[in-house]
């Protein structure tokens, strides 16, 4: 949940209104957030929606508030001038970090406060929406130091040296990853590559080593600068184009002139920023069904224009700084926000029933409590994942995956079919923590065989030098005793486990799970250095 800070005076200047703390508390609701207070002139907002990165800046919040207060209607203006600025993209960057976008912002003024606001948006976007810079990372530069065209290519780690931002001496790309604090933090992004990305101007001066760090020369923005060069690189083109649109809109609303940059890929050309011109159809029936409101066409138009959309005959045009609209219901939610949830009258109860917990939930909670009692720490991972983690890393074939037809990111392109890969991913990201590590997860998995089925499962993993089949079986014994279930094990051949060290778990003649020592090749895929023993139980089958 991103938390951003900004000047109250700045917000009031951008909106054109003054606000009390009580008003700020109400206005935060339009942003799906909370007002965390105002200390002197500094306001803090906590934002609940991680799919609305345009709101992670005071400019984005001011833009939404202006619409909600009726001070502007529809999609806000963004003027982009054509220019001769170009980015030349090399073919060899494609397998590493293939996409880049950029623009030039000029005729403005960078003061200390604005620089801090830009850095705040940059960091929030890259860490959150950009998946810790892996999916997208943003670079800001003083325009006056750059000679176009800019070249984006891949080079060998020792072939280029430059002084990193706030550094004192030249370092090679390899040295930056090994020695520089930012290099150590983000080295994982480039661990599988022999060549590294580099951004240079036409004179061969280094702008940055994306997604790690800028140059201390050309890659440094200073108070007093009047023109900026913005670039964003990444692995997902929609995400980097969205970043360019968000920053361009914010700087335009600060009075900067925005000039496009032509990105020349080996086989195509893209002029950025790119105005997506996305639209979606909604209908009156869905509005009434979801909100319980009978709104006229004019009312729907009014609320959508307040939310920053354009509306014509129930076709809704989406602003170019948003990529979160995946379904008509997303738009209808914004109608409800602008109408005001407080203004929707609750219906009277027509029947009175006593609520309670189902037997299934009682059973599941009992198993979870047993795992906690045995010293396992519960983790929660996303239900959406990808086939590489589910199957390739686990050395098994696809056994019935439900896939997202139009996914926004390949990282989250399928529904998980089992839990053990998620546990191994957590272990791989916590190698710095003390051993032994004992974790579990309980949740729904979805499998197509051939009908789609949701299954409640639990997976347990023990990671330490002495983790073996016996340690896992001791945990299984304790859980089964608590559930008062007799069980047996039967040898299992499973590629994720060591041959002869894995078994199926049998209850009343039915297979309800598996137990075993994770195969060394699987551990290597997850870059784990210590043994792991694991259990996965199908609680739906047990119930």
N, C-alpha and C positions, 0 to 999 in steps of 0.2 A: 504494500500500500504506500505509494509515493507521498512524501510530505514535502511541500515547497514553502519557501519564505520569500516575502517581498515587502516593499514599502507601501504602506497604506496611502500615502500621498501620491505615489506613482499609480496605484490602482485607481484612485479617484480622478487623477488627471487623464488616464486612458479612457475611463468610462464617461467622465464629465459630470459626475455626481459625488457628493460626500455621503459617507455611511457611518452609522453608529455600530457598535459591537453587536447589538441585537439584529440589525439589518444584515450584517456580514454573516451571522449564523444562519439566517434564512436564505441568503444568496448562495451559501456553500451547498445547499441542497440541490440547486440547479446543476451543480458540478458533480453530483453523486459523491459529495465529500462532507467533511466536517470542519468547522471553524475552530482552530485550536487555541485561539487567543491572539491578543495584540499587545506587545510589549513596546512601549514608547511608539515608534512608527513602524515596527516590524510585525507583519501579519503572517500567521502560519495556517495553511490549509492541508488537511490529510484527505487524499483522494482515493476512493474505493475502487474505481474502475481502472484496471491496468491496460485496457485496450483503447484508451483515449489520451495518447501522449501529447496531443496539442494542448491539453489542459495543464500540463506540467510546467507552465510558464505563466507569469502575470499577464502577458499579452493574450494568451488563450482564455484565461479566466475572465479578463475584462471583455473580451469579444463575446463570450457566452452571456455575461451579465447584461451587456448592452442589448442583446437580443431579448433576453427575458424581461427587461424593463421597457421594451418597446422603443428603444433609442435607435435601433437599426433593424432592418428586415432582410431576410433571405441570406444568400451566400455573400459574404463581404468581398469588397473589391480587392483584387491583387493585379497590379499592372506590371508586366514583364517586358522589358525592352530587349530587342534582338541585339546581339553583339558578335564580335569576331573571336571571342575567347573560345579556346578548344582544349579538350583533354584527349590525348592519343593513348588508346588502350592496346597493350601488347597481347599477342596470342598466348604467350606463356603464362599469363596471370590467370587464365580461365579455370584451371583445376584447383586453384588456391583460394582466390577471393575475386570472383569474376566481375562484379558490378560496381559502378561508380556513378555518382551524380554530383552536380555542382552548380553554383551561381555566384555572381559578384553583387555585393551590396555596397552602394556608394552614396556620396552626398549626405552622409550622416555624421554623427559624432559619438565616439565611444568614450564614455566616462567610467569611473570606477564602479558605480552601481550597475550600469548596463552590462559591463564586462562580467561582473559576478552573476547577473541574471542569465546571460548567455551560457556561461560555464555550468550553471545549475541545470539548465535545460539539456545541455550537451551530456552531462553526467547521468541525469535521470533517464534520458532516452537510451543511451548506450548500455547502461547497466540493466535497465528493466526491459524495455521493448526490444532492445538490441541484443538481449541474452548475453550480458557481460561482454559486449563488443564482438561476440562470435557471429551474430547475424547481421549486425550493422554497427559501425563506429563513425563518429563525426569528427572532422577536423576544421578548425577556424584559423585563418591566416591574415596577416597584414598584407593587403593587396599591393601596396607600393613596393614590396620587396620581390615580387614574382614577375618573371618574364614568360608570357604565354608563347606557344602552347605548353601545357603541362603534360608530362609523360607518366603513365601508370603502367608499371611492368613488374616482373619478378626477376630477382638477382640472387646470386650465390651469397651466403651469409657473411663471407669475409671480403667481398669485393667492394663494399661501400662503407665509408666511415663518415660520421658527422657528430656534432655536439648535440646531445638530446636536450630537450627543454629543461631549463634551469640547471644544466650541467656545466662543467668547467673544461672537460677534455673530450676529444674525439673518441668514439667507440664504434666498433663494427656492429652489424646487426646481430651477429652471434653473441658478442660481448654484452649487448643490451639485454638480450633474453636471459643471460646467465648472471649478470651483475646489477643491472638497474632495477630499482623497486618496481616500476611499471612493467618492465620486461619479465620479471619473476611472476608478477600477478597474472599476466596474460599470455605467457609462453605456451600454455596448453592449447591455444587456438592454432598454433603453427607447428605443433609437435610432430605431425605426420608428413611434413613437407621438407624437401631438400632445398627449395628456393623460397625466398621471402618477398613479400610485396614492398615496393618502394614508389614514392611519388616525388618526381623531380621537375624543375622548370626547364625551359629551353636552353639555359646556360649550364645545366648539369648540377644546379644547387638542389640539395635535398630539402623538400618541404616536410615530409614525414615518413615514418616507417609504420604504415597502417597495419593492424589496428592498435599498435603499441604506444607510440609517442611521436610528437612533432619535433622538428628541428628547433634549436634555440635561436637560429637566425631567421629563416623565412617563415618558420612555423610559430611565431610568437606575436600575439595580439597585444597592443599596448594602449593605455589610456591616451587619448588624443588622436588615435587613428580615425580617419574619416571613411575609409573603404575597407571592406573585408572580402576575402575569398572563402567560400564555404565549399567543403566537399564531404561526401559520405561514401564509404565503401562497405561492401558486405556480400553475403551469400544469397540473399533473397532480394530480387529486383524491386518488388512492390514496396518492401520495407525501406530501401534506400531512397526510392522516389518519394515516399511518404515523408521521410525525414527532411528532404529538400523542401517540400511544400510547406511543412510546419515552420521551419526556420525562415523561409522566404516570407511567409505571411506575417510572422512576428516582427521581422525587421522592416517590412513594408509599413506596418502599422506604427513603427517607431520613426517613420519619416525617411527611411532609406529608399533609394532607387534600386530596383532589382533588375539585373541584366542576366540573360540566359547564357548558358555554356553548352557548346556542342560537344557531345561525347562520341568519339569515333572508335567504334569497335572494329575488329578486323573484317566483319561481314555486314555491319549495319551502322546506322547513325541515330542517336537519340539526343534531342534538344531538351535540356533540363533547366528549371523545374518543368514537370509534366503535369498538366491539368487533367485529371483522370476522366472527368465528365461521366462518372458513374450515376446510375439512376435505378430506382426500384419501384414496383407497383404495390400499392396497398388498396384495401377496400373497406367500405363502411361497415360491413358485417363483422369483420375481424375487430374493428375499433370498438364496436358495441359489445361484442362478446368478451373481449379482454378487459375493458375498462368499465363496462356497465353504463356507458355514456352514449346518448344519441346526439352526436355533433353534426351540425350542418357542414356543407362543403366549405363555406366561408370560415367557419370556426376551425376546421382542420387546417386550412390554408394559413390562418392567423398563427396557430400554435407551432406549425412547422417552420414558418418564417421566423418566429421567435427563436426557435432552436437552431437557426442557421441553414435551413434547407430552402430550396425553391420548389413550388408545388403547382402542378397543372393537371387537372382531370385525373387526380389520384396517382399520377406519376410523380415521384419525388426525386429531385436531383440532389445528389450528395455533395457536400463541400469537399474540395480536393485535399484538405488536411485531415480527412477522416477515411479510415479503411476498416472500421469496426462493424459496418452494416452488412450482415450476412443473411438477414431474413426480414420480411415486412414487420415482424413483431419488434425488431430493434427500433424501427422508426416509430411504431405505435407507443413504445415505452417513452420516447422523447415527447410525444404528444401529452402523455400523462404527466411527465415532469413539468412541462410548461403550463398545463392546466392547473397543476398543484395537487399532490396527493392528499393534502389536507382538505382540499375542496371536494373530494369525492366522498359522497355521503355513504356511510356503512349501511348495509341492509340489516333488517331485523332478523334475528334467529328464528327459523321456522320449525326447527326440531332441536331437541335437547338430548345429547348423548354424553356418556361418560367416557373420556379418552383413556387410553391405556396402551401399554407396550405389547406388541405381538410376541408370540412364543418364539418366533424366529429371531427377533432382536434380543430376547432374553438369552437364547442359546449362544448367539454370536458374542454378546457381551461377556458371557461366562468364559468363553474361549479366550477373548482378549484379556480379561482379568487374570486368567491363568498364565498367559504369556508375560504379563507385567509382573506377576508374582514370582515368576521364575527368573526375573532380572533382565528381561528383554525390553528394549526401548522401542516405542511405537513410532513409525514414520508414516508420512502421508505423501504419496506421489501422484502425479497427474494420471487421469484415466486415458488420456490421449498420448500416444507415443509413436514409434515408427518400427518398421519391420527389421531394420538393421539391429536395433537393440533387442527386439523380441526373439529373433531367430539367428541372424548371422553371428552375433556375438556369443550366442548360446549353442551354436553348432547343430541346430535342429531345423527341420523343415517346417514351413507354414502349416499349421494344423487347423486353420479355419478362422481367418482374420476378417473382422468387419472394418472396411476401409472408408475413409471420408472421401466423397466424390469430388468435391471442390474445396480442397484444404488450402489454408493460407500459408502454411509452412510445412515442409516435408518432415520436420522434427516432430510435428503433432499431426500425423496423417492417418493413423489407425487407432482403433480402440484396443486397449490391452487385452490379451487373451490369457495371460498368467502373470503372477506377481514376482516370481524369483528374479527376473531381469531388473526390475525396479530396485530390489534390495541390493543387487550387485552394483548397480549404478551409484547408489548412496554410499556403499562401502568404498567404491573407487574414488569418490570425491572427498572422503574423510580419512585418507591414508595418513594425514598429519596427526590425527587423534590417537589417543592412547589405546593400546590393545590390552585385553580382549575386547572386541566389539560384538555385541549381541543385539540384533534388531529384529522387528517383525512388522508386517503390514497386513491389515484386514481390509478387504474391499471387494467391489464387484468387478468381475472379468466377463467379457463377452466373447462368445465363440459361435461360429457358423458351422453346423454339422448335421444335415444341411440347413436346418432351421436355426435361426439366430436365438441363442439362449444366454441369459444373464445368470452368472453363477457367483454366489458368495464364497470367497476363498480366504485363506490365511496362509502366509508364508513366513518362515522363520529362518534366520541365518546367523551362524556363529563364525566369527573370523578371529583366529589366533593361531599361534604355532602348533597348538595341540588340538585344533578343531578336527574331529573325525566322526565316523559313523556312530560310534558309541556315545559321544557327547550329544549328538542330535537325537539319538534314540532315547536317551535319558529324559530329554525335554518332552519327547512324544509320549513316553510312558506316563509322565506326570499329568499331561493334558488329558490323556485317555482315562486315567484313573479318576480325575475330577469329573469327567463326563459320564463315568460309570459305563464305559464301553470296552468290550473285549475286542482285541484286534490281533492280526498276525501280519507278518511281512513275507513277501515273495520276491525272489531275485528279479531285478529289472535291468534290462539293457537300454540305457538312455544316454545319448551322446553328450549331454550336459554334465554327466557324472562319470566318475572313474569306474571302469568295468570291474564288476565284482564287489563294488562298494556302494551299490544303490539297490533300493528295493521299493516295490509297490506296497502300499498300506491297505490291508483288506479288513473290512468290517462286514459281518454277516454275508460273506460271499461276494461283496461288491468292492471294487477298487475305489478308494476315497482319497488317495493322494500318493505322494512319493517322498522318499527320504534318501539322502546320500551325500557323498563327498564330491564337491564340484571339481570337474576335470581341470587339470593344469592348463590346457589350451584355452578353456573358457576364462580362467583367471588371467591368463596373458592378454586375452582380448579386452578385458576390463582393466588391465595394468595393475592387477592386485598381486602383491608379493607374499602374502601369507595364505595358508589353507582356509577354505570355507566349507562348512557342513551345513546342509539346509534341509528344510521340510516344506512341502506345500500340500495343504489339505483342502478338499472341496467340501465346504461347510454345507452347501445346498444338498449334496448327496448324503451327508451325515444327518441332516435334519429330516 
